Amino acid sequence: MISEVFEFFEIVAEELLSASPVVITSSTLSKQGSSTLLADLRTKLQVTTDSQAIKKAVEELRRHFKGKDAKLPFDYNPSTAKFTSTDGGFLQFVNDMKGIRSIGKHSRLFECTVATRLKDRVTGAIHRVGHPRDKKKKIAEFNKHLLKLGFTKPVLSGKEKDGGLDIIWQLPLGTVPHRPFVSIQCKNASFDPEVANASNGNGSQSLALHDGLQVSVHVPCVFFNDYLEPVCVGRKPLQYVPLGLTDLAKLSKTVTLELI
């Protein structure tokens, strides 16, 4: 379930796609959001007025994006209630993903869109290997492609479709088969720890068939059509990295370097 702050964020994204700059007030939110959104925001953010709730929601979002090494994709002037888009591409991505969330037939579209957005966030090589595939539709073709990534045993057998491998991001370090990668499972739905654990289990079995590096060297991730706030994920150690839509926001700096 999307939190109140990110329900607000998705409304702002939608409004900014129709016009920028745009004035967003309590009446806008009452018309576009759930009937209790403003009341819920006031309670969550511990303020008494709607204008204070909007201002503090923007502050919360700014902190969230900063934690992703990214900038909030819009500017906000509290004195005029004016919002201005600074990254229309990301706002469009958010709006598109909202439109397909939890719709099973769009799972492949979600996966492909995540892979496409990922290329603007990272360096290295990205392989979208999930099912259904456009080119390598047969099991033998899929297994042959994975040979390029350091697998020497067939990953798929029987009725398996992708062996728990949706997106493989090869880091630009080392050479195959001693080249680490990040395995990203995509789930077109809100965060669900049981789904994430099951998904990670299938992928780990496949990673164990990689002969160049041990399974623990590769990084498993589960990417949800959601916003992974700490309160959502919890504090217990996980066997995978939980990811959400804001993990694909444009980086504020491509590389940071500290010599301490």
Wavefront OBJ file of the C-alpha trace (Angstrom):
o trace
v 0.000 0.000 0.000
v 1.394 3.391 -1.041
v 1.928 5.754 1.898
v 0.212 9.135 2.175
v 3.394 11.026 1.274
v 3.844 9.049 -1.936
v 0.158 9.214 -2.837
v 0.731 12.970 -2.658
v 3.884 12.581 -4.770
v 2.021 10.698 -7.502
v -0.653 13.418 -7.637
v 2.039 16.076 -8.020
v 3.665 14.043 -10.807
v 0.360 13.742 -12.676
v -0.428 17.442 -12.299
v 3.032 18.476 -13.530
v 2.679 16.336 -16.644
v -0.359 18.360 -17.676
v 1.193 21.760 -16.900
v 4.380 23.187 -15.400
v 4.526 25.277 -13.344
v 1.253 24.459 -11.642
v -0.376 25.583 -8.410
v -1.391 22.651 -6.205
v -3.590 23.409 -3.216
v -5.713 21.457 -0.762
v -8.613 21.598 -3.230
v -6.432 19.939 -5.899
v -5.492 17.135 -3.527
v -9.079 16.661 -2.360
v -10.192 16.277 -5.958
v -7.348 13.995 -7.133
v -6.504 11.896 -4.061
v -8.405 9.725 -1.622
v -11.058 11.451 0.471
v -8.878 11.277 3.581
v -5.485 12.115 2.065
v -5.109 15.575 3.593
v -6.300 14.446 7.005
v -3.949 11.474 6.863
v -1.048 13.733 5.852
v -1.735 16.113 8.727
v -1.777 13.204 11.173
v 1.311 11.500 9.776
v 3.359 14.688 9.580
v 2.030 16.095 12.858
v 0.809 19.445 11.568
v -2.509 21.246 11.903
v -3.155 22.849 8.506
v -3.292 21.603 4.927
v -0.656 24.079 3.743
v 1.731 22.887 6.467
v 1.043 19.275 5.444
v 1.911 20.008 1.806
v 5.103 21.848 2.754
v 6.247 19.106 5.102
v 5.363 16.364 2.596
v 7.681 18.047 0.085
v 10.414 18.176 2.740
v 9.958 14.451 3.429
v 10.193 13.694 -0.283
v 13.323 15.804 -0.635
v 14.982 13.837 2.184
v 13.907 10.557 0.600
v 15.413 11.449 -2.786
v 18.602 12.723 -1.158
v 18.933 9.287 0.432
v 18.887 7.857 -3.103
v 21.669 10.278 -4.175
v 19.079 12.004 -6.333
v 17.227 15.298 -6.505
v 13.493 15.749 -6.114
v 12.135 15.954 -9.709
v 10.323 19.226 -9.076
v 10.789 22.571 -7.315
v 8.252 23.924 -4.846
v 7.568 27.474 -3.671
v 5.477 27.348 -0.464
v 4.638 31.059 -0.614
v 2.809 30.614 -3.931
v 1.978 26.867 -3.753
v 3.649 26.619 -7.162
v 5.292 23.372 -8.332
v 7.726 23.320 -11.276
v 8.972 20.191 -13.041
v 12.737 19.662 -13.167
v 12.744 16.090 -14.524
v 9.752 15.433 -16.735
v 11.099 12.051 -17.837
v 11.101 10.665 -14.316
v 7.669 12.134 -13.538
v 6.329 10.431 -16.688
v 7.903 7.155 -15.557
v 6.217 7.443 -12.144
v 2.856 8.201 -13.733
v 3.174 5.313 -16.193
v 4.090 2.843 -13.450
v 1.149 3.997 -11.332
v -1.108 3.175 -14.271
v 0.043 -0.459 -14.548
v 0.664 -1.292 -10.866
v -0.625 -4.751 -9.869
v -1.972 -5.475 -13.380
v -0.560 -8.912 -14.175
v -0.585 -8.565 -17.955
v 1.744 -5.561 -17.643
v 4.454 -7.353 -15.649
v 6.665 -7.676 -18.708
v 6.219 -3.969 -19.518
v 7.198 -3.092 -15.949
v 10.315 -5.248 -16.205
v 11.394 -3.789 -19.544
v 10.746 -0.221 -18.382
v 12.836 -0.762 -15.247
v 15.689 -2.101 -17.383
v 15.460 0.888 -19.718
v 15.481 3.378 -16.838
v 18.350 1.498 -15.184
v 20.686 2.260 -18.069
v 20.516 5.970 -17.186
v 21.476 5.247 -13.590
v 24.379 2.787 -13.846
v 27.410 1.824 -15.917
v 28.201 -1.638 -17.222
v 26.010 -4.056 -19.191
v 22.291 -4.682 -18.597
v 20.646 -7.913 -19.763
v 16.885 -8.177 -19.561
v 16.496 -11.968 -19.540
v 13.004 -12.417 -18.092
v 10.092 -14.237 -19.702
v 8.557 -13.762 -22.203
v 11.557 -12.786 -24.324
v 11.546 -11.183 -27.758
v 14.450 -13.051 -29.334
v 15.740 -15.958 -27.256
v 12.428 -17.697 -26.687
v 13.676 -21.272 -26.444
v 15.334 -22.762 -23.367
v 18.493 -23.644 -25.310
v 18.821 -20.062 -26.578
v 18.379 -18.662 -23.062
v 20.969 -21.007 -21.556
v 23.414 -20.205 -24.348
v 23.097 -16.497 -23.664
v 23.855 -17.032 -19.976
v 27.140 -18.707 -20.961
v 28.304 -15.182 -21.855
v 27.726 -14.152 -18.260
v 29.781 -16.913 -16.664
v 27.218 -19.692 -16.227
v 28.558 -23.056 -17.367
v 25.603 -25.213 -16.338
v 22.167 -24.906 -17.964
v 20.014 -22.661 -15.781
v 16.658 -23.600 -17.262
v 15.269 -27.099 -17.344
v 11.767 -28.487 -17.578
v 8.979 -25.892 -17.370
v 11.042 -23.043 -15.905
v 10.603 -19.742 -17.733
v 13.486 -17.601 -16.495
v 14.905 -19.314 -13.407
v 14.182 -16.283 -11.223
v 16.367 -14.038 -13.388
v 14.634 -10.926 -14.745
v 17.398 -8.331 -15.140
v 21.132 -8.966 -14.845
v 23.379 -5.933 -14.488
v 27.021 -6.802 -15.063
v 29.337 -4.484 -13.188
v 32.193 -2.971 -15.240
v 34.784 -4.800 -13.149
v 36.645 -8.048 -13.801
v 36.241 -10.333 -16.797
v 33.815 -13.189 -17.423
v 33.478 -15.552 -15.638
v 35.031 -13.572 -12.769
v 32.807 -10.566 -13.270
v 30.230 -9.813 -10.561
v 26.671 -8.830 -11.324
v 23.477 -7.618 -9.728
v 20.417 -9.807 -10.236
v 17.147 -7.848 -10.158
v 13.795 -9.575 -9.828
v 10.880 -7.301 -10.806
v 7.472 -7.361 -9.129
v 4.776 -5.112 -10.596
v 3.062 -4.571 -7.245
v 3.415 -2.896 -3.868
v 6.069 -4.237 -1.501
v 5.358 -7.685 -0.070
v 8.103 -9.354 2.004
v 6.753 -12.873 1.407
v 6.793 -12.345 -2.360
v 10.307 -10.895 -2.154
v 11.627 -13.820 -0.124
v 10.134 -16.379 -2.513
v 11.458 -14.504 -5.533
v 14.930 -14.238 -4.066
v 14.957 -17.982 -3.384
v 14.359 -18.887 -7.029
v 17.046 -16.497 -8.223
v 19.591 -17.762 -5.678
v 19.189 -21.310 -6.971
v 20.062 -20.089 -10.441
v 23.006 -18.001 -9.226
v 24.414 -21.122 -7.595
v 24.953 -22.483 -11.119
v 27.434 -19.696 -11.917
v 30.864 -21.334 -11.944
v 33.067 -18.277 -12.097
v 32.043 -16.786 -8.740
v 30.254 -18.031 -5.661
v 26.604 -17.114 -5.293
v 27.383 -14.826 -2.341
v 29.515 -12.580 -4.565
v 26.542 -11.527 -6.701
v 23.970 -9.080 -5.325
v 20.284 -10.139 -5.434
v 17.656 -7.384 -5.568
v 13.862 -7.342 -5.723
v 12.353 -4.323 -7.451
v 8.759 -3.365 -6.635
v 6.384 -0.911 -8.276
v 6.431 0.987 -4.994
v 8.467 3.397 -2.867
v 10.673 1.556 -0.384
v 10.516 3.625 2.795
v 12.252 2.333 5.954
v 8.917 1.906 7.731
v 7.793 -0.337 4.870
v 10.870 -2.572 4.749
v 11.654 -2.765 8.466
v 15.046 -3.053 10.161
v 15.715 -6.800 10.088
v 18.602 -7.929 7.829
v 17.445 -9.118 4.404
v 18.900 -11.589 1.913
v 18.272 -9.198 -0.953
v 18.284 -5.458 -1.645
v 14.726 -4.030 -1.731
v 14.269 -1.480 -4.525
v 11.494 0.865 -5.624
v 10.684 3.508 -8.216
v 12.794 6.270 -6.685
v 15.889 4.078 -7.026
v 15.693 5.012 -10.704
v 15.630 8.777 -10.192
v 18.377 10.705 -11.926
v 21.565 10.860 -9.865
v 22.511 14.257 -8.463
v 26.176 13.362 -9.136
v 27.407 10.592 -11.436
v 30.351 9.788 -9.160
v 31.254 10.918 -5.683
v 34.780 10.476 -4.354
v 36.077 10.826 -0.825
v 39.678 10.217 0.135
v 39.543 9.937 3.922
l 1 2 3 4 5 6 7 8 9 10 11 12 13 14 15 16 17 18 19 20 21 22 23 24 25 26 27 28 29 30 31 32 33 34 35 36 37 38 39 40 41 42 43 44 45 46 47 48 49 50 51 52 53 54 55 56 57 58 59 60 61 62 63 64 65 66 67 68 69 70 71 72 73 74 75 76 77 78 79 80 81 82 83 84 85 86 87 88 89 90 91 92 93 94 95 96 97 98 99 100 101 102 103 104 105 106 107 108 109 110 111 112 113 114 115 116 117 118 119 120 121 122 123 124 125 126 127 128 129 130 131 132 133 134 135 136 137 138 139 140 141 142 143 144 145 146 147 148 149 150 151 152 153 154 155 156 157 158 159 160 161 162 163 164 165 166 167 168 169 170 171 172 173 174 175 176 177 178 179 180 181 182 183 184 185 186 187 188 189 190 191 192 193 194 195 196 197 198 199 200 201 202 203 204 205 206 207 208 209 210 211 212 213 214 215 216 217 218 219 220 221 222 223 224 225 226 227 228 229 230 231 232 233 234 235 236 237 238 239 240 241 242 243 244 245 246 247 248 249 250 251 252 253 254 255 256 257 258 259 260
